[in-house]
């Protein structure tokens, strides 16, 4: 047998001695190329991966040269491959990934292959954090009750995941009740540098959640991809990406004593939205970075999807090493992490301007200019200074319906709606707070803002302030460490007195698992058609996401969440209006109870210690009693239960053969939907509670379930029948065919108005193809694989939009749906399209990335050109196979 070919970059192999141990690594400095040290640190990670993984198959020497030539290539849409070190998943997206692996095993066996080959090739970590809801709050046993309900609702899903943990090699599953995926990743799973059999290389990852970017705060390059693409990476495929531009974000100055890291990230989010960084990397540098803790940086990196970048990267520095030590990482690992990164010049000194690389452009922020802020009422980048909040909310009531408007007539703005709660009389107005949630890894990973909330609660309680009992308050930490240091610092009793009992360890309110409002509150909101408010320390506040009855939702720091809960309204000027009064009648203002950064840092220094992290994470894989008592099958193929309403074998491979199908035209298709701008994956993908009058509810009822057992869409992502019916079922979906927010559409041939799924079924029964028309930023928001799988299930063959969110566009391709884009300056309106035409789309057999094609309207009546958004040859390959999973099955059969 011939010897294997030598590695194309064998000259880059180097050795390293640390603490008596010998390591090898690929050192890009051995390329002896002066361009390396001018590269942004984030691009250096891509380069190292290309050098190390160069195999003349997935990665070629030309790819290394392209990355080295980043300064010239960044504006030329050059495609490069990237092999992440690992994949991270949460259970909402992880369950369908494991379902697909199980279905792929069935398909491989049916087509004559070995199903045991279907396993994650690179390490995959799955954290169960999306299933728990705030069913119970403001109760000493809220945590236990919510966890009990979580297991009752999700037993089938959890049993299935335990099967996956047994059957699939190279996959770690973190049980429910452990924390939020991104916080667990930051505090425990993040390696910073991998050590595989003595070879060192940078930790990097992709995840099935947009906020995977949080890990960039620790110097680990990672971002969110579609679940479909993540599965391919798990199967050993490189990501095909366009070499990005890198915006350098220079931070200077120091924060005001009364400002939090949340205020910083909301300021950066609005700023970078204005700059325009979609599809780009953002890399932070400058002396101000050294003033930010790793938790502060992680908060900024977490909201990267909200400012639109692919990553928001902070290279590793001394502060990173301090954090690794604080979180109880192994001392020996810390030694080789620092030595390796310094040897490769991937270790940063933010006070040394000589290390500053070349950037595409540079923007700046002086931290001293940051003021207390919130964002809302419908988008995370609509920042509002707290000092302007009362005026801004009033303007939102007055403005026409928009991202900053509700169009409430003046005569309907002042009336209060009375109601009775626990035998006491209350009243709600526009602006009344009905949900106040300290939630989301964005902020619960940061001890400074969590302890700030606790100190504010202490001062407020001592001043005699309270929170009205009907407000749904909750505290859902991202890990057990938070509970530990809140207790040790002595602030837990004060949080509880204000109603902020711990309700669970998971995403909860941030992803719409806010649970029901008290019935009298819900009735008052509906009776008055009120713009009720949710205030949360999360990262997303798109309309309809947090709760169907909170039309306005504001992102805020945990201390501000408590402040607005005490106030009971967002229509307040904290500078001139008191939070409340003491028993003696003395007015208490927010400034009287607000803790300074110095106060917070002193408490943090005393109470956030490595022993906490050691204790919590030593037990993280043990699970709780309910998890450990679950029984799961030991079989290689999953034994599907035809009666299950949670886990179902998907139809993706039912008609698949071992041969690649020919390209089929889309002829005389109808538009299933005619959509406008900023249609998010929340609008498309099933999420939140299952409405009782929805197609999904009717399906579950037909299976004998009652509404109390419907659970959430997220919990049923493993059942395609439910998910297909929940696609485009968001009550805030604005379809031009209907003219108002509604999960309905028009069946064009008949003119009938019906649920979107029912219309899709009717078109299919009539033998008609369907497409979607959309505006700008189609598919923005969180990465959701069902935002592509659901449309495929509804028979959608193509989308024609003005622009796309990059992950969602990739997911459409991954499901075999054609993403078409109007030419610059053209829209459906400018082309005179009403959406009620019929569309014919024909792709040539030799179609290439970036080509334009003709779209025929009403037969030969007229034609317009559209750009085919297959951006790389790899994407085109996936499409020809009918999707990325079909490609992988055929590849496994022939391997």
N, C-alpha and C positions, 0 to 999 in steps of 0.2 A: 504493500500500500504506500502510495506517495506521501511524503511528508507534507503537512499543511503549509500553505503559503505563509511567509513571515508577515507579521502585522505591519501594515503600511507605515505606521509611525513608531516602529520599534525604537528609533533613536530618542524618543521622548520618555522612555521608561527610566525612572530614577528610583533611588532607594532612600529611606529615611530611618534613622535610629532615634527612637524616643523611649525613655524610661526602660532601657534594656531590651526593647522589642524592635524587630526589623520589619519595615513595611516597604512595599513598592507602590508606585503611582505614576501616572502619566503627567509630566510637567510641560505645559504649553510653552514655558520659557525656552525649552530645548528646541523649539522650532526656529530659534534664533531670528525672530522676526520682530523688528521694532514696532510694528503695528499693534502687537499684543498689549503693550502697556498703555496704549491710547484707547483701548476698548473700554466701554462701560463695564463695570464689574458684573452686571447681569449677563452681558454678552459673553464674558469670559467663561461663565458656567456652560453656556451653549457650546462654546468652542471646545472646552475640555471633554464634554460628552461626545462630540463629533470625533475628536482625536482618539479617545479610548474605544469607542464603538465602531470605528471605521472597519468595515468588513467587505467593501466593494460589492455589497448587495443592497442593504438598506442605507448605508452611509458610505460615501465615496470620498476620496481625497479632494475632489473639487468642492465638496461641501465644506471641508475645513478651510479651503482657500476663500470660499464665498464669505464665511464668517470672519476670517481675518480681514477681508476687504469690506468690512461693515460700513466704514465711512462712505465708500462709494456705492455699496450695494443697497443701503438702507432705503433708498428712495426708488428702487428699481423692481420692487415686488419679487425679489429673489427667494425662491423656495429652498428651505433647508430642513433636514430631519433632526428630530430631537428625541433621545431615549431617556425619559425620566427614570429616576432610581426606584420609584415606587408609585402606588396609586392609593388614594384615600377615598372612602365612600361613607355616606351616612345611610341610614336604613331606608329612607324614602326612595332614594335612587339606588341604594345597594340591593334592595329586594328585587327590583326588575333586572338588575345586572345578574344576580344569582339565578333568577328565573330564566334569563336568556342562556346562561351557561348550562343549566339543566336541559333546556330545549335544544341547545346545540349538541349536547351529548346524545339526545334522542335522534337528531337529524344525522349526525355522523354515523351512528349505528345503523340507521335505516339505509344509508347510502353505502354501507359496506366498510366503514372505517372503525377505528378503535376509539370508543368514547372516553376512555381514561386519559387520552391526550388533551382533552379540554380541561385545562387548569390555568390559574394565573401563573404566568412565567416570571413576572417580577412581583415583589412583595406587595400585598394588598391588605390594607387595614380598613375595617368597617366598624364604625361606632354607631350604636343604636341610640339615637337622640331625638328623632323627629316624631315619635309616636305618642308621647305623653301630652295631655291636654290639661288646661286649667278648669277642670270640672268643679273643683272645690277650692275656695280661697278664704282668707281671713279666718283660718281655723288652725288649732294646734296640731291636728292630725291631717291637714291638707295633703302633705307629702305622701303619707301612707295611703290615703283614700285615692289620690290620683294615680299612684303606682298600681294599686289594686285594680282600678278600672282599666289602666293601660294593659295589664296582662289579660284581663277578661276579654278585651276587644281584640287583642293582637296575638292570641295564643297560636293560631295557625301560622302566622307570619314568623313568629319567634321560633316555632318548631322547625319551620322551613330553613331559617337561617342557621339553626344548630345542625341541620343536615348538611348545609353548605360548609360549615366549619369542619365537619367530619370528612365529607366526600372530596372537597376541593383542597388540594395542597397549596401551601404558600399563602394562606389567607388567615389573618387574625381578626377575630370578632370580639369587640368590646361590648359587654352586656348592657342592657338598659339600666338607667339609674346611675350611670358612671359620670356623665357629663356631656357637654356639647363637643361635637367632632373637632372643630377648629381649636377649641381651648385645650382639649386632650392632646391634639396634635402639637400644640405649642408647648405645653407643660410636660409632655411625656413621650409622644411618638417621634417627634422631630429628632433626627440624628445629627444634623448639621454637616457631618462628614460620615460617609459609610465606610465600614471596614468589612470587606468581603474576602475571606480567606487571605488576609494580609495585604490586600490591595485597597488603597484609600481613594476615594473620589467624593465629590460634593453630593450631599443630599439634595434631591430635587424631586418634584412630584407633580402629578395632575390629580384633580379630584372632581367628583361628580356634584360639585356645589360651587357656585360662583365665588363664594367667600373663602375658598381654599387659599386665596391670595393672602389671608391673614398671616400665614407662615413666613411670608417675605419679610415681616418685621424682625425675624430672628436670623435673617440672612440666608434662608432656604428658598430657592427659586421654585415657585409653584403657582399654578392658576387653575381655574375651573374649565372643564371641558364637558361636552355632552356625555351622558351615560354610555351612549353607543361608542363614542370615540375612546372613552376610558376602558371599555371592555377590550378594545383592540390592543391598547397599551398593555393591559393585563395579559393578553395573549402574545406579547413579545413584539408588537409592531411599534415602529417609531412614529411619533407625531410628525406630520408634515405641516410646516408652518412657514409663513412669509416672514423673512428676516425683518424684525420690527425697527422702527425709529425709536430712539430713546430720549425722552425728555428729562433733562436734569432739573431737579427741583431743589433749589438752594435755600436752606433754612438758616436764618440768622436770629440774633436777639434772644431774649428771655421772656418767659410767660409772666403775665400779671399774676399776683398772688390769688386772685379770685377766679381764675380761668382754669378749665379742665381740659384734658386731652380730647374729650368729646367735642368741645368748642373748636379745638384745632382741626379735627378731622372734618367737621361740617364746613369750616372755612376753606380747607383745602379742596373739599369735594366741589363746592360751588366754583372756586377759582379754576380748577382743572376742567370742569365742564365748560367754562367760558373759553379756556385755552383751546380745548378740543384735543383729547388724547385717545380717542377710540381706536383700538387696534395697535396702540403703542405701548412700549414699556415706559414706566416712570421710575427714575432712580433718584433717591434722596441723597443730598450731600450738603456740605457746609458746616460751619462751627455750631450752628444751632441744633444739629442732630445729636451732638453729644449731650445736650441738655434733656433729651428725651429718653425715658426708660424704654426697655424692650416692650413692656406692656403698652406704653404710649405709641410706639412705632407699630405694634401689632394692630392697635385700634385704627391707625391710619391705613395700614395695608389691608385690613379687613374690608374697608369701604371702597376698595379699588373698583369693584364693579359699578358703584354709584357714581364715581367720577369718570368711568368709561374705559380706563386703561386695562391692558392685559395683566400687568403686574404693577405693584407699587413697592419697589425693592429697596431695602436697607442692607448694604453689605455688612458682613460680620466685623465687629470691632471689640474693643475691651469690654464695652457694656454687654455685648452678647455673652462673653465668657462669664461675667458676673451673674447674668441671669441663669446660665446653665448650672452654675454652682448653687445659686439660690434654689433652683428647682430640683436639686439633688441628683444631677447627672454624675456619672462615674468619673472620679478624678483622673484615672488613667486615660479615659476617652478625651477629657478636656485637654490633656497634654498633647495628644497627637492631632486633635482638631486644630489647635492653634499653630502647631509646628507645620502641619501640612498646608494650611491656608496661607501662612506667611511664605512658605517655600514657593507657592504658585502665584504669589502676589494677588491673592484674593482676600486679604485681610486689610481692613481700612482704618486709617486714622483721620477722622473727620476734621480735625484741626490742622491737618497738613495739606495745604492747597496744592503742593507739588504732586500729590496722588490723584488730583482731580483728572478724570479722563475726558475724552471728547464726547460731547453730547450733540444730538440733533438740534436742540434749542435749550435755552436755560430760562426758567422762570423762578421767581423768588418770593419768599414770605418772611417777613419780620415778625417773629412770635409776639413781640410787644404790641402789635396791632390787633391781636386776636381778642374778641370780646365774647362774653357769654351769649350762646346762640341756641336756637332750635332749628329744625328744618321741617317744612310742610306747607300746606296741609295734605298734599297728594304725592309729592316727589321728594326724594332724599337730598337733592341738590338745590332745593329752594330754601336757602338759609335765611333765617329771620333773626336779627339781634333781639335778645330778650327785652331790651328797652323799647323796641318797636312792636312788640307782640300784640298788644291790645289794638293798636291802630291797624296793623296788618290784618288781623282777623276780621276787623270791621270791614276793611276793604274787600276781603274775600267774600263776605256776605253780600256786599253790593255788586261785585263784579259779575259779569255774565259767566255762564258755566264754562269752566276752563280748569287748568291745573292750579290756578290761583283764584277760583271763583265758584260761587254756589247759586248766584242769582236769586237771593231771597228778597222778595218785595219789602220795602221799608215798613209797610203796615203790618208785616208778619215777623218783624225782627225783635220786637220787644215783649211779646206775650210769653208769660211763664206758664208751664204745664204742671199743675199740682199732681202729686201722687202720694200714696201711703206706703211706707216701708217699715216693717217691724213696729207697727202701731204708732208711727210718728209721721207727721206731715212734712213733705219736702216739695221742692219745685225745680224743674229743669228749664234751662233756656238754651238758645243757641250759644255754643261755646262751653257748655257744661262738660266737665270731665266725667266720664263714666268708666273708663279703663285707665289705670295707671300701673304700668308693668316695668319692673326692673328685670330685664330679660336680655338674651342674646349674648353670644361670645364677644361681640364687638366691644362691649363694656364690662361684662362680668369677668373677663380675663384680666382686668386692670385693677389691681388693689387700690390704686389712688382714688379712683372714682367710686369704688364700692365702699371703701372706708369713709370717703367723703360723704356718701349717702348716709352711712351709719352715724357719723358725727353730727350731721344735720338733723337726723331723726332724734338723737339724744338731746340736742339743744332745743328742738321744737317741743318735745315731750316735757322737758323741764320748764319750758315757758308756758305750758298748758295748752298747746295747740293739738288739734285732733284732725282726723280725716273722716268725712261723712261716711256712714256705714254702708251706704248703697253703692259707693264707688268700688269697682272690682279692682282691688290692689293685689299685687302678687310679686314674689321674688323667686326667680328661677335661675340659680347659679349655673355656670358652665362647668364646674367641677366641685368635688367635695372639699377642695382646698379653700374655696371661698367661705364655705360654712365654718370651716376650722378657724380661719383668721378673724371672721366676724365675731365668733364666739369668744376667742381669746382676747380680742380688743374690747370686749364688753358692750358692744353696740347692739347685739341681737335682740335683747329685750325691748329696746326702744323702737327698732324696726317693727317688731311684732305689735307693739302698742298702736302703731299707726296703720296696722293692717297688712304689713309686708312680711307675712309668714312665708317660709319656703314652701313652694307648691310642687317642686319637681326639679330634676336635673335634666334639662333638655331645652330645645329651642322655644317651644311653647308659644307665647303671644307673638313673638317676632315672625313666625311663619303662619300665623292665623289660627293656631291651636289655643285660642283665648277662651274657649268654652262659652257657655251661655251667660248673658247678662241676667240679673234678677228680673223676674217677670214684670213687676210694676215699673221698673226702669225701662225695659224694652217697650212696654205699652205706652209710656209717656213719650218716648222718643218717636214712636210711630204715629201717635195721636197728633203731636205737634209738628210732624215732619221736620224734626229738629236736626241741625248740624251738630250732633253730639261728637265728643272728642275722645280720642285715645292718645295718651302720652306714654311713650315707651323708649327704653334705652336700646333700641334695635337699629337695624341698618336699612330697612325697607318700610315704606309707608304708602305704597301704591293703593289707589282707591279699591276698596273691596277686599283688601288683603287681611287687615287686622281683625275686623269684625264687620258683618254686613250692616250694622246699625251705627258704626262710627264713620261718618262721612269725612271727618277731618281727623288726621292722625299726624302727630308731631314726634319727630325723633329728638331726644334730649338726653343729657347726662343723667345718671342715676340720682344725683342730688336734686336736679331740676324736676325729675319725675315726682319725687316726694313733695317738692315745693308746689307744683301744680295740683297734686292730689290734695294737699292741705287747703289750697286756695279754692279748689272745686271748680275752677273755670280757667280758660286761657285768656279770657277777656279781662285781664288785670295788668296794671302797671306796677311792677314790684317796687319801683322807686318811690311812688307817691301813695300807693294803696297798701294797707297792712295785710299780712297773712291771716291775722286774727288778733284777739285780745286776751290778756290775762284775766284771771278771776277778779282782779282789782280794776279792770277796764283799761289797762295800759296796752297801747297798740304795739304789736310785734311785727316788724318788717323782715323781709327776707335777709337783709344785710345783718340783722341781729342774730341770726342762727346759721349763717353761711360760714363754713370752716375755711381757713386759708390753706394754701398748699403746704406751708411750713408745718401747720398743725397735722395735716394728713400724713406728710412724710415722716414725722416723728412717730406717729402711731404705726405706720407701715414698717419702719425700721425695727421696731420692737416686736412686732407680731407676725410678720410674714417671713418664716424661716424654713430652711431645707427640711427639717424634721417633719413638717406638715406634708410636704410633697412626697417624702419617703413613705410615710404612713398611709396616705391616701392611695398612691399608685402601686404600692406593694400588694394591694388587694383588688386592683381594678379588673383583673381577668377572672377573679373568683365568682363574680356575680352574686346575686342575692338568692334567697331560698327559692323563690318562685321560678327564677331562671334555671337553677340547678335541678329542679324537679321536672323540668320539661323533658319529655322523651322524644327522640328523633331517630329516623331510619338510618341504618348503616349501609344501605345499598348504594351501588355505583350510579345507577340511574334513579332519578327521583320518582317515587310512587305517587303519581298525581291522583288526587281525590276528585272525581267528577262532581261531587256535591259541594266542594269548597267554593266559597264566595270571596276568598282572599287570594288563593294561589291557583293559577290556571295556566295550562300550557298554551303559549301564544301561537297564533297562526302564521308567524313570519316565514316558516320553512315548509309549510304544508304542501305547496305546489313546486317546491324547489327540486331541480334535478342537478346532476353533476356537471351539466353543460352550461356555459355562459349564455344567457338569453340574448336575442337580437333586440335592438332599440325599437320600441313601438311608438308610433305617433299618438298625440292627443288630438282627437278630432271632434270639432263642434262641442267643446266642453262648456258647461255652464259655470258661472261664478257662484260657489256656495255662499261666499261672504264677500262683502265690499267694505273694506275697513279703512280707517284713517291713519293718522300718525301715532307713534308710540304705543302700539299694541304690544303689550308685554306677554311674557310667558305665563304670567298670572292670569291674563285674559284667556290664553289658549289652553293651558294645561289644567287638568282637574286639580283643585287645591281647596283646602278648608273643608267645611261641613258639606254634607250631601243634602241639598234642598229637597224637601218632601214632595215637591211638584215636578221634579226633574226626571229625565229619562233614566238616569242611574237609579233613582229611588224606585221607579216603576219596575225596573229589572230586579232589584233586590227584594221588593215586595212579592214579585212573582216567584221568588225562591223561598218565600215563607218568612222573611224577616220583617220585623216591625221597625218604625223609625228610630226607636231608642237603640237599635242594634246596627244602624247603618254605618256608624263610625265615620271617619273622614276619608276623603279621596286618597290622601297620602298613605293611609294605612292599607288601602286596597290597590296600590300600584302593581301588585303582582297578579291582578285579574284584568285582562285586557277588555273583557266585556263591560266592566264598570268604567274603566278609564276611557274607552271609546265614547261612551255615553256622556261622560263628564267633560269631554273636550269642547271648548267654546261654550261652556255652560255658566260662565261667570256672569253674575247679574249686572256687572258694570261694563260689559262688552258693548261698545258702540258700533253698531252695524248700520251703514248708510241705507241699507234696504229698509230698516225699521225706523230710523230717525231718532231713536232714544236708546238709553242704556237698557239692554235686554239680552238674554241668552237665546234670542230668536233670530230667524232669518226668513227670507221669502223664497218659496219654491217658484222659480221664475216661470216655468211653463203654465202653471195654474194660477199663480198669484197668491197662493195660500201662505199664511204666516204660520210657522211651526218651529219647534225646537230644532236646533242645528243638526243634532244627530238624526232626528226623524227625517229631516229633509235629505240628509246624505243617504239614508237607507232608501228613500223614495227614488232618488236619482239612480241608485244602483239597481233597484228593481226595474227601472225603466230603461236600463242599459246605457245610461248617460255618464260621461266623465265629468269631474268637477275640478275647479281650480279656485284660488283665492286671489283677490285684488287687495293691495295694501299700500300704505303710505310710507313715511320715513320711520327708521328705527324699528322695523318689524322684528318682534322676538326679543326685545330688550328685557332686562331683568335677570332673575336667577336662571342658571342652567337647568333645564328640565328636559329629560329625554322624552317624556310623554307629550311635550309640546310638538314633537316631531312624530312620535309613534301614533299619537291620537289622530292627527290628520291623515296619516297613512291608513289607519283603520277605517276612517270615514271615506276613503277612496280618493283623497285629494292627490292629484298627479303633479301639480306645479303651483308655485306662488309667484305672482308678479308684484314687486314692491319697489319703492323709491330707494330704500336702503335697508340693510339688515344688521342686527347684532351678530357679531362674528361667530359666537358659539352656536347660536340657534341656526344660522345658515349652514354651518358644518353638520349639525344634527339632521337637517332636512336632507342633505346629500347622503348622509349615513343611512337614511331610511329609503333612499331611492326616489325622493321628491325633487323636482327640478326647481332651483331658485333662479328666477329671472329678475332682472332689474331694468327699470326704465332708463333710457339714455339721459345724460345730464340735461336738466332743464325741462324734462318731460314728466308729466304725471298723468294719472287717469283723467283728471279734469281737463288738462291741456290737450289731451288726445280726444276729448269728447266722449269718453267712455262712461256709461251709466252703470255698468256692471251687469246689465241684463242682455248683453250680447252673447254670442257664442264664439269660442276661441279655438283656433287650431294651431298646434305647436308641433313642429317636426324637427328633430335633431338629426343631423347628418351622421352617417356611420363613422366619419373621420373627424367628428367634433373635437375641438381642442380647447383647453382652458382660455378664458378671456375672449371667446368669440362672440359676435353678435349674430342673432338669427331673426328671421321674420316671424311675427305673430299675425296670423290672419284672423280677421274679425268678420263674423257672419258670412262664412264661406269666402268668396272672393271680393266682398264688398269693399274692404279696405285692409291695409296692412300697416303695422308699425314695427320698428326694430327694438329689440331688447337684448341686454347683455346676459349671457349665460354665466351664472356665478359658480361654475366649477373653477376654483382658483388654482388648483394644482393638478398635475397628472395623477397623483394618488387618489384625489377625490373623484376624478373621472373614472378611475379603475373601480372604485367602490360602487359608483353609480351603475356602471355597466353590469356589475354582478347583481344588481338589485338592492344593494346596501352593503354596509361594512360587515355585518354579521354573516351574510351569505358568502361574501368573499372569504371570510375566515373559515367557514365550514368547508368550502371547496378546497382551500389551502390545506386544511388538516387531512382531508381525504387523500390528497395527492402527495402529502409529505412522506 
